[in-house]
Amino acid sequence: MNPYVRSVRTALQKIDARTKRVVAVAAASYLGRFGQGIAVLVNLPLARESLSPELFGVWMMLSALLGFMAFADLGIGNGVLNEATKAKATGNQELLQRTLASGYVITGIVGCSLLLIWIAWIKFSIEPTALAGAISVENQPEVLKALSIFAVVLAVNIPASLILRVQLGAQQGYLNGLNQLAYAVLTMILVPLTLHLGGSVSELVLATLGIQALINTLNSVIWLQRHGMLRVHSWMRLLDAQTAVSLLQTGGMFFLLQLAVAFAFQSDAIVIAQTLGQSAYGDFAVVQKLFLFISMLLSAAMVGLWPAFGEALASNQKAWAIKALKRGMATAAIITLLGVSALAAAIPWILEYWMKASVQPVWGLILALATWTVIDGVASVAGAFMNGANMLRPQLLMAVGMAGTAFAAKWLLTPLLGATGAVLGTILAYCLISVPGQIYILKRVFNARK
């Protein structure tokens, strides 16, 4: 045997099975995220050129809001992930099935309820499009249609996206990457086609967010069919009140945590659109998307950490979890720092040749987004550890304090500093609230090991 091949094989044999699963999930996630990155490079300039600045801003806002509304499942998805991880670690297949049955029923009810709330809003509100900011009269009918389609997509995607958490908790996170790749390929076909045919912003919402919900639904049906969970009598047998109550309790904690995180980190779309207008948010979103691409690449490498931490801690392998936490935080800091440095240098070229925009880069905004991207990268690893360890209460206390501080700071700073103020509000709140809290919590974890 070739000595090089032998050395590689020996090195691979020394890697434990849990680390191999993390690497496999990361590799598949990179494939999906790479496809999504290419889709952004293709679709964003086409949409900006075809749509008016106001409608482009609406589309970007709705795209951001689908992530912002992740908390709308009442935290059930994250509760299911933790239970699926526990079921995998203990080999308890019945626990996984009971959790799934209860999770789908609860999220289905939540999705239908949100859709009914939107219908009521349309019926009784004087101007339903006010949710999207100050919309010009000629664009209001189209924006209302886009918002209605978004409401339907959200209602479908809440239960449909549950499968992503299930697969991640069951150590099948590589399926998430394939799911993302399929989404990227379809949007690269449908978005240019929609714009070429003169499609409206509502049709563009269908070609992007609607496709995402459709793929999640197909993924759910295929996975459930393979595991024999599409039969009605199976659902009736597996439905369990105690499991549902437990999910609601854990989900409630995650819901409050996600809600606080959403207002702290993802409320820029709301604040900027309301204070500066949709056109200003469209310009901000273009630059923000570039930095989110770096975060997306990093999260692909880290996506398997949460269930891996949970499995290690459930198996009483705390030393592995702490070592992985330290290495993950250091790796995240290095990758994001290198990434944002390269991106900042390339932004003038990107704006001129990719987006064909005549605007000059706002270096204060670029520096703020770069700083936040590095902070967020390191924080995501710490968050994965605390989620896997089920440390929900301390996270919730930090998140609530930070959310209130960040949301208030955004409304104060954005009118004064423009879109840069929204990012600075997030950074300020995180440094004042979350950094000291995480240092205190992680120090206690490390000291408990000694």
C-alpha positions in Angstrom: 0.0 0.0 0.0 1.2 3.5 -0.8 2.7 5.1 2.3 0.7 8.3 1.8 -2.6 6.4 1.5 -1.6 4.4 4.6 -0.9 7.6 6.6 -4.2 9.1 5.5 -6.2 6.0 6.5 -4.4 5.8 9.9 -5.3 9.5 10.5 -8.9 8.9 9.6 -9.1 5.9 11.9 -8.1 8.1 14.8 -11.0 10.4 14.3 -14.0 9.5 16.5 -17.4 8.7 14.9 -19.0 11.8 16.3 -16.4 14.1 14.7 -16.8 12.2 11.4 -20.5 12.9 11.5 -19.9 16.6 12.1 -17.5 16.7 9.2 -19.9 14.8 6.9 -22.7 17.2 7.8 -20.4 20.2 7.2 -19.4 18.8 3.8 -23.0 18.4 2.7 -23.9 21.8 4.1 -21.1 23.4 2.2 -22.4 21.9 -1.0 -25.9 23.4 -0.2 -24.6 26.8 0.9 -22.3 27.0 -2.1 -25.3 26.5 -4.3 -27.2 29.2 -2.4 -24.3 31.6 -2.7 -24.2 31.1 -6.5 -28.0 31.6 -6.5 -27.5 35.0 -4.7 -24.8 36.0 -7.1 -27.1 35.2 -10.1 -30.5 36.4 -8.8 -29.8 39.5 -6.8 -28.5 41.8 -9.6 -31.2 40.6 -11.9 -34.0 41.4 -9.4 -32.5 44.8 -8.6 -32.3 45.7 -12.3 -35.9 44.5 -13.1 -37.8 45.8 -10.0 -38.3 49.3 -8.8 -36.3 50.2 -5.7 -39.4 50.1 -3.5 -40.5 46.6 -4.8 -37.0 45.3 -4.6 -36.9 46.4 -1.0 -40.2 44.6 -0.3 -38.8 41.4 -1.8 -35.6 41.6 0.2 -37.6 42.4 3.4 -39.8 39.3 2.9 -36.8 37.1 2.2 -35.3 38.3 5.5 -38.6 38.0 7.4 -38.9 34.2 6.6 -35.8 33.8 8.8 -37.0 36.4 11.3 -40.2 34.5 11.7 -38.4 31.3 12.6 -39.7 31.8 16.2 -43.3 31.5 14.9 -43.3 27.7 15.4 -43.3 28.5 19.2 -39.9 26.9 19.5 -41.2 23.4 18.8 -38.6 22.9 16.1 -35.7 23.3 18.5 -37.5 21.2 21.1 -37.9 18.4 18.5 -34.2 18.7 17.7 -33.2 18.2 21.3 -35.6 15.3 21.7 -34.4 13.7 18.4 -30.8 14.0 19.6 -31.7 12.4 22.9 -33.5 9.6 21.0 -30.5 9.0 18.8 -28.1 8.9 21.7 -30.2 6.4 23.7 -31.5 4.4 20.7 -35.1 5.2 21.7 -37.0 5.0 18.4 -40.4 5.3 20.0 -39.4 8.6 21.6 -38.5 9.9 18.2 -41.8 8.8 16.7 -43.9 10.3 19.5 -42.0 13.5 19.4 -42.5 13.8 15.6 -46.3 13.1 15.8 -46.8 15.8 18.5 -44.4 18.2 16.8 -46.2 18.1 13.4 -49.7 18.4 15.0 -48.6 21.5 17.1 -46.8 23.2 14.2 -49.7 22.5 11.8 -52.1 24.2 14.2 -49.7 27.2 14.6 -49.4 27.6 10.8 -53.1 27.6 10.3 -53.6 30.1 13.2 -51.1 32.6 11.7 -52.9 32.4 8.4 -56.2 33.1 10.0 -54.7 36.1 11.8 -53.4 37.5 8.5 -56.9 37.1 6.9 -58.4 39.0 9.8 -55.8 41.7 9.4 -56.7 42.2 5.8 -60.4 42.4 6.6 -60.2 44.8 9.5 -57.1 46.9 8.8 -57.5 50.3 7.1 -54.2 49.8 5.2 -52.8 46.2 5.4 -49.6 47.1 3.6 -48.5 49.4 6.4 -46.7 46.3 7.8 -44.2 46.8 5.0 -43.6 50.4 5.7 -44.7 53.5 3.7 -45.6 52.0 0.3 -46.6 54.3 -2.6 -50.2 54.1 -3.7 -49.5 52.6 -7.1 -47.6 49.7 -5.5 -50.0 48.9 -2.7 -52.1 46.3 -4.5 -49.0 44.4 -5.6 -47.4 44.6 -2.2 -50.6 43.3 -0.6 -50.6 40.3 -2.9 -47.0 39.6 -2.1 -47.7 39.8 1.6 -50.6 37.4 1.3 -48.5 34.9 -0.6 -45.8 35.3 2.1 -48.5 34.5 4.8 -49.5 31.3 3.0 -45.9 30.3 2.5 -45.1 30.9 6.1 -48.1 28.8 7.3 -47.0 25.9 5.1 -43.3 26.2 6.0 -43.7 26.2 9.7 -44.6 22.5 9.9 -42.7 21.6 6.6 -39.4 22.9 8.0 -39.7 20.7 11.1 -38.1 17.9 9.1 -34.8 19.9 9.0 -34.6 19.8 12.8 -35.5 16.1 12.9 -32.8 15.1 10.4 -30.2 17.2 12.2 -31.1 15.7 15.6 -31.1 12.2 14.1 -27.5 12.8 12.9 -28.7 13.0 9.3 -27.9 16.7 8.9 -26.3 16.0 5.5 -29.8 15.8 4.1 -30.2 19.5 5.0 -27.3 20.3 2.7 -29.0 18.4 -0.2 -32.2 20.1 0.6 -30.5 23.5 0.3 -28.8 22.5 -2.9 -32.1 21.6 -4.6 -33.5 24.9 -3.5 -30.5 26.8 -4.9 -30.7 25.1 -8.3 -34.5 25.6 -8.6 -34.3 29.3 -7.7 -31.4 29.9 -10.2 -33.8 28.6 -12.9 -37.1 30.1 -11.7 -36.0 33.6 -10.7 -34.4 34.6 -14.0 -37.3 33.0 -15.8 -39.8 34.9 -13.7 -38.0 38.2 -14.3 -37.6 37.5 -18.0 -41.4 37.0 -18.4 -42.0 40.3 -16.6 -43.1 38.6 -13.3 -44.2 40.8 -10.4 -42.8 40.8 -6.9 -45.5 38.4 -5.7 -44.5 35.9 -8.4 -40.9 36.4 -7.3 -41.9 35.5 -3.7 -43.4 32.3 -5.1 -40.3 31.5 -7.1 -38.1 31.8 -4.0 -39.8 31.5 -0.7 -42.6 29.4 -2.2 -40.1 26.9 -3.6 -38.4 26.7 -0.2 -41.7 25.6 1.4 -42.3 23.2 -1.4 -38.9 21.5 -1.1 -39.3 21.2 2.7 -42.8 19.6 2.2 -41.4 17.1 -0.3 -38.5 16.3 2.0 -41.0 15.7 4.9 -43.2 13.4 2.9 -40.2 11.3 1.6 -38.6 11.0 5.1 -41.9 10.2 6.8 -42.8 7.6 4.2 -39.4 5.9 4.6 -40.0 5.7 8.4 -43.6 4.5 8.1 -45.1 7.6 9.6 -47.6 8.6 6.9 -50.3 6.2 7.9 -53.2 7.8 9.9 -53.5 5.0 12.4 -49.7 5.4 13.2 -50.3 9.1 14.0 -53.2 8.3 16.2 -51.2 5.6 18.1 -48.2 7.9 18.5 -50.0 11.0 19.7 -49.3 11.4 23.4 -50.5 14.2 25.6 -47.4 14.1 27.9 -45.0 14.3 25.0 -47.0 17.3 23.5 -46.9 19.1 26.9 -43.2 18.5 27.3 -42.6 19.8 23.8 -44.7 22.9 24.5 -42.8 23.6 27.7 -39.3 23.2 26.1 -40.6 24.9 23.0 -41.9 27.8 25.1 -38.4 28.4 26.3 -37.0 28.2 22.8 -39.8 30.4 21.5 -39.0 33.2 24.0 -35.3 32.8 23.2 -35.8 32.9 19.4 -38.2 35.8 19.7 -35.6 37.8 21.7 -32.9 36.8 19.2 -35.0 37.8 16.3 -35.7 41.2 17.7 -32.0 41.6 18.6 -30.4 40.3 15.4 -32.9 40.3 12.6 -35.1 43.4 13.2 -33.0 45.6 10.9 -35.5 45.0 8.1 -38.3 46.4 10.3 -36.4 49.4 11.7 -34.7 50.5 8.5 -37.9 50.1 6.4 -39.9 52.1 8.9 -37.4 54.9 9.5 -35.6 55.2 6.2 -38.0 53.6 3.6 -37.9 50.5 1.5 -35.4 51.9 -1.0 -32.8 52.5 1.8 -33.4 49.0 3.1 -32.8 47.6 -0.4 -29.4 49.3 -0.6 -28.6 48.1 3.0 -29.7 44.5 2.2 -27.4 44.2 -0.8 -24.3 44.8 1.4 -25.7 42.8 4.3 -26.3 39.8 2.0 -22.6 39.8 1.1 -21.6 39.5 4.8 -24.4 37.0 5.5 -22.8 34.8 2.8 -19.7 34.5 5.1 -21.9 33.7 8.0 -23.7 31.1 5.9 -20.4 29.4 5.0 -19.3 29.3 8.6 -22.7 28.0 9.8 -22.4 25.2 7.3 -19.2 24.0 9.0 -20.8 24.3 12.4 -24.3 23.0 11.7 -23.6 19.5 13.1 -22.2 20.9 16.4 -25.5 21.4 18.2 -26.6 17.7 18.0 -23.0 16.6 18.5 -22.7 18.6 21.7 -26.1 17.3 22.8 -25.1 13.6 22.1 -21.8 14.0 23.8 -23.3 15.5 27.0 -26.1 13.0 27.0 -23.4 10.2 26.8 -21.5 11.9 29.7 -18.5 12.8 27.4 -18.1 16.3 28.6 -14.3 16.5 27.9 -15.0 16.0 24.2 -17.7 18.7 24.2 -15.4 21.3 25.9 -12.5 20.6 23.6 -14.8 20.9 20.6 -16.2 24.2 21.9 -12.8 25.7 22.3 -11.6 24.6 18.9 -14.9 25.7 17.3 -14.8 29.2 18.7 -11.1 29.7 17.6 -11.9 28.3 14.2 -14.9 30.6 13.8 -12.9 33.7 14.8 -10.1 32.9 12.2 -12.5 32.0 9.3 -14.7 35.0 9.8 -11.9 37.5 10.2 -10.2 36.3 7.0 -13.5 36.3 5.2 -14.7 39.8 6.1 -11.2 41.2 5.4 -11.3 39.8 1.8 -14.9 40.9 1.3 -14.3 44.4 2.5 -11.5 44.9 0.1 -13.7 43.5 -2.8 -16.9 45.5 -2.1 -16.2 48.5 -4.3 -15.6 46.1 -7.2 -18.7 44.1 -6.3 -20.9 47.1 -6.2 -19.6 48.5 -9.5 -19.4 45.3 -11.7 -21.8 42.8 -10.0 -24.6 45.1 -8.9 -23.9 47.8 -11.5 -24.7 50.3 -8.7 -23.5 53.9 -9.0 -23.5 54.4 -5.2 -20.2 54.6 -3.3 -19.7 52.1 -0.5 -20.5 53.3 3.0 -17.3 52.3 4.9 -18.9 52.8 8.3 -21.6 50.3 7.4 -19.0 47.9 5.9 -16.9 48.1 9.1 -19.9 47.6 11.3 -21.1 44.6 9.3 -17.6 43.1 9.3 -17.3 43.5 13.1 -20.7 41.9 13.7 -20.0 39.0 11.4 -16.9 38.0 13.4 -18.8 38.4 16.7 -21.7 36.4 15.4 -19.5 33.6 14.2 -17.9 33.0 17.5 -21.2 33.4 19.3 -22.9 30.8 17.2 -20.5 28.1 18.5 -21.1 29.1 22.1 -24.9 29.1 21.4 -24.7 25.6 19.9 -22.9 24.3 23.0 -25.5 25.9 25.4 -28.4 24.6 23.2 -27.0 21.1 23.2 -26.5 21.3 27.0 -30.1 22.5 27.3 -29.0 25.7 29.0 -32.1 27.6 28.1 -32.8 29.7 31.1 -29.5 31.6 31.2 -29.6 32.1 27.4 -33.1 33.4 27.7 -32.2 36.0 30.4 -29.3 37.2 28.3 -31.3 37.3 25.1 -34.2 39.2 26.6 -31.9 41.8 28.0 -30.0 42.1 24.8 -33.1 42.2 22.6 -34.6 45.1 24.5 -31.3 47.0 24.5 -30.6 46.3 20.8 -34.1 47.1 19.6 -34.2 50.4 21.4 -30.7 51.3 20.2 -31.6 50.6 16.6 -34.6 53.0 16.7 -32.4 55.6 18.4 -29.3 55.3 16.1 -30.8 54.5 12.7 -32.3 58.0 12.2 -29.0 59.5 13.3 -26.5 57.3 11.5 -28.6 55.7 8.8 -28.5 51.9 8.3 -25.1 51.7 10.0 -26.9 52.7 13.3 -29.0 49.5 13.1 -25.9 47.3 13.0 -24.1 49.3 15.7 -27.2 48.9 18.0 -26.8 45.1 17.7 -23.1 45.2 18.4 -23.5 47.6 21.4 -26.2 45.5 23.0 -24.3 42.2 22.5 -21.1 43.5 24.0 -22.9 45.0 27.0 -25.2 42.1 27.8 -24.3 38.8 26.1 -20.5 38.8 26.2 -20.3 39.1 30.0 -23.0 36.6 30.4 -21.5 34.0 28.2 -18.1 34.4 29.8 -19.6 33.8 33.2 -21.5 30.7 32.1 -18.7 29.1 30.2 -16.2 29.8 33.0 -18.6 27.8 35.3 -18.7 25.0 32.8 -14.9 24.8 32.5 -14.4 25.1 36.3 -16.9 22.3 36.9 -14.6 20.0 34.9 -11.7 20.5 37.2 
